[in-house]
Amino acid sequence: MPSEENPNWQLRLQEFFETETALKACSPLQPGAAVILVIKNTRSPESLPVRIGFEISRKREPALHPHATVSNPQATLTLDSPLTAELLELKTEEIADYGILILSAFLESPRRLHVKLHSGFVELWRKGWFGVLALGGTQLTRYLASQGLDGIGGIQRAIQALRSKNT
């Protein structure tokens, strides 16, 4: 079972984004690709969530910003602390494994991962987010298809539905 004992999510995420696998996964992202990560402590629900901004810099490097100080994020991802710990402790070089863990949490339990989109399909495409999915290869493509997200049309419909739900 993943450990939630280390409350320094900023440091743990920084170390994660410095790994070869994370850097490879971020490679399709364009400067200005950004999300806000909100990590909720499920062991102590009364505590304030940790807010961290993730952004691709002009040098095309991932950068984390405390207190979610990023401009024009494409999405806000609210993760529970066990899911965050599970992601950070996953030891694999397969981008698909991370993608499947994230997508299964989102599809199966909105309490573990809630996504609020601030951008539409075209902006997500322009910033390179679909390139990350492509790096997941056949394994991730099969998973998406098994969830009814086959092809770009299926993904586009899911994004439209998510944006409608969030308004």
TATASUL-V364857 format. One record per residue. N is the residue number from 1. RES is the residue in one letter. PHI is phi in whole degrees, -180 to 180 (NA if undefined). PSI is psi in whole degrees, -180 to 180 (none if undefined). D_CENTER is the distance of its C-alpha to the mean C-alpha in Angstrom with 2 decimals. Layout:
BEGIN
n:N res:RES phi:PHI psi:PSI d_center:D_CENTER
n:N res:RES phi:PHI psi:PSI d_center:D_CENTER
END
This chain:
BEGIN
n:1 res:M phi:NA psi:132 d_center:20.78
n:2 res:P phi:-61 psi:149 d_center:18.12
n:3 res:S phi:-92 psi:136 d_center:19.52
n:4 res:E phi:-108 psi:9 d_center:18.46
n:5 res:E phi:-66 psi:-34 d_center:21.50
n:6 res:N phi:-79 psi:108 d_center:20.11
n:7 res:P phi:-80 psi:-5 d_center:19.22
n:8 res:N phi:-84 psi:75 d_center:18.29
n:9 res:W phi:-64 psi:-35 d_center:14.51
n:10 res:Q phi:-58 psi:-49 d_center:14.79
n:11 res:L phi:-65 psi:-45 d_center:16.88
n:12 res:R phi:-64 psi:-40 d_center:14.98
n:13 res:L phi:-69 psi:-38 d_center:11.69
n:14 res:Q phi:-60 psi:-45 d_center:14.11
n:15 res:E phi:-62 psi:-40 d_center:15.73
n:16 res:F phi:-63 psi:-47 d_center:12.67
n:17 res:F phi:-72 psi:-6 d_center:11.84
n:18 res:E phi:-93 psi:-5 d_center:15.56
n:19 res:T phi:-74 psi:156 d_center:15.68
n:20 res:E phi:-60 psi:-40 d_center:16.85
n:21 res:T phi:-65 psi:-45 d_center:14.17
n:22 res:A phi:-66 psi:-41 d_center:11.30
n:23 res:L phi:-63 psi:-40 d_center:13.71
n:24 res:K phi:-65 psi:-43 d_center:14.44
n:25 res:A phi:-63 psi:-32 d_center:10.93
n:26 res:C phi:-82 psi:-11 d_center:10.82
n:27 res:S phi:-59 psi:-33 d_center:14.38
n:28 res:P phi:-76 psi:-14 d_center:14.15
n:29 res:L phi:-73 psi:140 d_center:12.47
n:30 res:Q phi:-94 psi:157 d_center:15.31
n:31 res:P phi:-52 psi:137 d_center:16.45
n:32 res:G phi:92 psi:-10 d_center:15.19
n:33 res:A phi:-63 psi:126 d_center:11.70
n:34 res:A phi:-151 psi:146 d_center:10.08
n:35 res:V phi:-140 psi:158 d_center:7.78
n:36 res:I phi:-104 psi:129 d_center:9.11
n:37 res:L phi:-103 psi:126 d_center:7.84
n:38 res:V phi:-118 psi:119 d_center:10.61
n:39 res:I phi:-109 psi:118 d_center:11.67
n:40 res:K phi:-95 psi:132 d_center:14.64
n:41 res:N phi:-83 psi:107 d_center:17.43
n:42 res:T phi:-79 psi:-19 d_center:18.68
n:43 res:R phi:-77 psi:-25 d_center:21.79
n:44 res:S phi:-136 psi:75 d_center:22.88
n:45 res:P phi:-58 psi:-23 d_center:21.73
n:46 res:E phi:-77 psi:-14 d_center:24.11
n:47 res:S phi:-75 psi:151 d_center:22.38
n:48 res:L phi:-70 psi:142 d_center:20.29
n:49 res:P phi:-70 psi:155 d_center:16.52
n:50 res:V phi:-88 psi:130 d_center:15.09
n:51 res:R phi:-115 psi:124 d_center:13.52
n:52 res:I phi:-133 psi:135 d_center:12.00
n:53 res:G phi:-94 psi:139 d_center:11.36
n:54 res:F phi:-119 psi:130 d_center:9.48
n:55 res:E phi:-148 psi:148 d_center:11.58
n:56 res:I phi:-91 psi:124 d_center:13.25
n:57 res:S phi:-76 psi:174 d_center:16.90
n:58 res:R phi:-63 psi:-25 d_center:19.98
n:59 res:K phi:-83 psi:6 d_center:20.56
n:60 res:R phi:63 psi:38 d_center:17.34
n:61 res:E phi:-117 psi:145 d_center:16.03
n:62 res:P phi:-70 psi:139 d_center:12.82
n:63 res:A phi:-136 psi:140 d_center:13.97
n:64 res:L phi:-108 psi:142 d_center:13.09
n:65 res:H phi:-127 psi:123 d_center:15.18
n:66 res:P phi:-63 psi:151 d_center:16.51
n:67 res:H phi:62 psi:23 d_center:16.85
n:68 res:A phi:60 psi:41 d_center:14.13
n:69 res:T phi:-87 psi:77 d_center:16.67
n:70 res:V phi:-128 psi:150 d_center:15.10
n:71 res:S phi:-98 psi:142 d_center:16.90
n:72 res:N phi:53 psi:56 d_center:15.83
n:73 res:P phi:-67 psi:145 d_center:12.08
n:74 res:Q phi:-81 psi:-21 d_center:10.95
n:75 res:A phi:-160 psi:160 d_center:8.90
n:76 res:T phi:-118 psi:124 d_center:8.80
n:77 res:L phi:-109 psi:120 d_center:6.49
n:78 res:T phi:-105 psi:115 d_center:9.24
n:79 res:L phi:-113 psi:144 d_center:9.08
n:80 res:D phi:-80 psi:157 d_center:12.50
n:81 res:S phi:-64 psi:-34 d_center:13.78
n:82 res:P phi:-64 psi:-39 d_center:14.72
n:83 res:L phi:-66 psi:-42 d_center:11.31
n:84 res:T phi:-60 psi:-46 d_center:10.15
n:85 res:A phi:-63 psi:-41 d_center:13.44
n:86 res:E phi:-61 psi:-43 d_center:13.16
n:87 res:L phi:-63 psi:-45 d_center:10.10
n:88 res:L phi:-71 psi:-24 d_center:12.04
n:89 res:E phi:-97 psi:-4 d_center:15.22
n:90 res:L phi:-68 psi:121 d_center:14.42
n:91 res:K phi:-109 psi:92 d_center:16.88
n:92 res:T phi:-152 psi:155 d_center:16.59
n:93 res:E phi:-99 psi:1 d_center:16.70
n:94 res:E phi:-89 psi:113 d_center:15.38
n:95 res:I phi:-60 psi:-34 d_center:12.06
n:96 res:A phi:-59 psi:-37 d_center:12.77
n:97 res:D phi:-63 psi:-42 d_center:12.88
n:98 res:Y phi:-66 psi:-44 d_center:9.32
n:99 res:G phi:-61 psi:-43 d_center:8.43
n:100 res:I phi:-67 psi:-40 d_center:11.13
n:101 res:L phi:-62 psi:-46 d_center:10.29
n:102 res:I phi:-66 psi:-49 d_center:6.92
n:103 res:L phi:-67 psi:-38 d_center:8.92
n:104 res:S phi:-67 psi:-38 d_center:12.01
n:105 res:A phi:-63 psi:-42 d_center:10.93
n:106 res:F phi:-66 psi:-46 d_center:10.00
n:107 res:L phi:-75 psi:-33 d_center:13.21
n:108 res:E phi:-95 psi:-26 d_center:15.44
n:109 res:S phi:-152 psi:96 d_center:14.91
n:110 res:P phi:-60 psi:-18 d_center:13.69
n:111 res:R phi:-71 psi:-31 d_center:14.85
n:112 res:R phi:-79 psi:-37 d_center:12.29
n:113 res:L phi:-149 psi:119 d_center:9.25
n:114 res:H phi:-115 psi:134 d_center:10.20
n:115 res:V phi:-117 psi:128 d_center:8.75
n:116 res:K phi:-118 psi:115 d_center:11.23
n:117 res:L phi:-84 psi:137 d_center:11.53
n:118 res:H phi:-109 psi:-6 d_center:13.83
n:119 res:S phi:-131 psi:159 d_center:14.47
n:120 res:G phi:-93 psi:-176 d_center:16.00
n:121 res:F phi:-55 psi:-47 d_center:15.91
n:122 res:V phi:-64 psi:-44 d_center:17.96
n:123 res:E phi:-66 psi:-40 d_center:16.01
n:124 res:L phi:-62 psi:-40 d_center:12.69
n:125 res:W phi:-65 psi:-47 d_center:15.03
n:126 res:R phi:-62 psi:-35 d_center:16.78
n:127 res:K phi:-82 psi:-8 d_center:13.90
n:128 res:G phi:96 psi:9 d_center:13.07
n:129 res:W phi:-63 psi:-32 d_center:9.79
n:130 res:F phi:-74 psi:-23 d_center:12.04
n:131 res:G phi:-64 psi:-32 d_center:13.32
n:132 res:V phi:-65 psi:-44 d_center:10.27
n:133 res:L phi:-59 psi:-42 d_center:11.01
n:134 res:A phi:-61 psi:-34 d_center:14.60
n:135 res:L phi:-67 psi:-16 d_center:14.23
n:136 res:G phi:-72 psi:-13 d_center:13.51
n:137 res:G phi:65 psi:-158 d_center:17.14
n:138 res:T phi:-62 psi:-39 d_center:19.42
n:139 res:Q phi:-60 psi:-46 d_center:17.85
n:140 res:L phi:-71 psi:-38 d_center:14.59
n:141 res:T phi:-60 psi:-44 d_center:16.88
n:142 res:R phi:-63 psi:-41 d_center:19.12
n:143 res:Y phi:-62 psi:-47 d_center:16.55
n:144 res:L phi:-58 psi:-45 d_center:15.47
n:145 res:A phi:-62 psi:-39 d_center:19.23
n:146 res:S phi:-66 psi:-19 d_center:20.01
n:147 res:Q phi:-100 psi:10 d_center:17.87
n:148 res:G phi:84 psi:12 d_center:19.76
n:149 res:L phi:-107 psi:56 d_center:17.29
n:150 res:D phi:-89 psi:128 d_center:19.73
n:151 res:G phi:76 psi:170 d_center:19.97
n:152 res:I phi:-66 psi:-32 d_center:18.72
n:153 res:G phi:-64 psi:-42 d_center:20.78
n:154 res:G phi:-63 psi:-40 d_center:19.10
n:155 res:I phi:-68 psi:-41 d_center:15.63
n:156 res:Q phi:-62 psi:-43 d_center:17.34
n:157 res:R phi:-63 psi:-40 d_center:19.04
n:158 res:A phi:-65 psi:-39 d_center:15.96
n:159 res:I phi:-65 psi:-44 d_center:14.43
n:160 res:Q phi:-62 psi:-41 d_center:17.91
n:161 res:A phi:-65 psi:-41 d_center:18.19
n:162 res:L phi:-66 psi:-42 d_center:14.99
n:163 res:R phi:-65 psi:-38 d_center:16.26
n:164 res:S phi:-65 psi:-39 d_center:19.68
n:165 res:K phi:-67 psi:-34 d_center:18.61
n:166 res:N phi:-83 psi:-8 d_center:16.99
n:167 res:T phi:-92 psi:none d_center:20.19
END
